[in-house]
């Protein structure tokens, strides 16, 4: 057996492992990045695609977003203007609610995403899409993170986010509210992108028997895969947690007087 054949077998086994580790979601480009990061293997993406085809491995395509703004509607201030990026953690957060059915009902998930690293810093689940749900997500985020001065929380115009209770909770935590255009998903594109990944990589992969099973799966996907394992091309093929750790490592140490 030639050296080239042996190397192809080794690469193929690593590709299968990485694909399984990604819960069957990675395509050729993320697998190529993982081969370099985890195995120090430099592999052409065409070879990755060829081996994936041989082994019947496929990445999951992302859904397309469509938005239709509602005109003539009075809106509070949009402090973001579709600039969903930040120079440091805890500068700009986005939030939104999604829902998904199980056989015995629906599960609503409210998540809060840090636009610096795309990490989910707060999440809550309920069978009711009410203000308790969104306030629980905010409260979790504030327990997990240290809010910086001027931290913006961007949302859409759902009744939960425009409620008095939610506004009071933001004021209590000294968060600045921001709202996009009514009815236009692109004015909360960071969250739409996150929901699209969750929909494709988890929610649509099977039928869910119970709301409890669905809730556990969503929490596990966020905490133990998306935040810690899933490689993002935007982050140089690092996971959100890895990206934040790298950023912290290169910050200058505080000077002691």
Buried (B, 14 or more C-beta within 10 A) or exposed (E): EEEEEEEBEEBBEBBBBBBEBBBEBBBBBBBBBBBEBEBEBEBEEEBBBBBBEEEEBBBBEEBEEEBEEEEEEEEBEEBBEBEBEBEEBBBBBBBBBBEBEBEEEBBBBBBBBBBBBBBBBBBBBBBEBBBBBBBBBBBBBBEEBEBEEEBBBBBBBBEBBBBEEBBEBBEEBEBBBBBBBBBBBBBBBBBBBBBBBBBBBBBEBEEBEEBBBBBEBBBEBBEEBBBEBBBBEEBEBBBBBBBBEEBEEEEEEEEEE
